Amino acid sequence: MIRPLGRAPSLARQVEAAIESCFDRGYRNVILLAGDVGFLRVATIAGAISLLDHDNGLTVIGPSGDGGFYLAGFNRRPGIDWSTIRWFTREAADSLKSAAGSDGLAVHEIETIDDIDSIADARRIARRPVAGFVSTMQQSLRSALGPAPARDVAFARISHAFLDSSLRRRPPPTHVAA
């Protein structure tokens, strides 16, 4: 359960504000990216960016094996009611797909990558072969995007300080300043 601390806005409101801010600043493409995906490859991010660059009115979704999503990209401002997304459930990705479709956005689903929501997830994922593993999200983003000013993509950051401590194992997407 999401529990606001003080006056902190809900996750839905933070996602909406981050995306709106990026589009307001003139970015053509905005990508929400989770920070708990250990085997996210540079090619996956680059592929999402390429899809957004070539197809208008598109939402790119990278589902997680548990029903959530690790990536959500948009190449137009989405008119999604973010409070309808079933955050932290097995229906999160499906509810985002449905909301995007209802907004007239085409949906393109990319590869499923497991995120790390618990110690058990971390242990299970750590036992996998490490072929192509990128040690940090920051390295992945730098490699995929090149110099920040050269790209027209924004990555939205959403604070998770308001989350109940039991949910902090599922941090929201991260931000790379352009």
ABEGO torsion letter per residue (X at the ends): XBBBBEABBBAAAAAAAAAAAAAAAGBABBBBBBAABAABBAAAAAAAAAAAAABBGBBBBBBBAAGBBABBBBABBBABBAAABBBGBAAAAAAAAAAAAAAGBBBBBBBBBBBBABAAAAAAAAABBABGBBABAAAAAAAAAEBAAABBBBBBBBBAAABBAAAAABBBBBBBBX
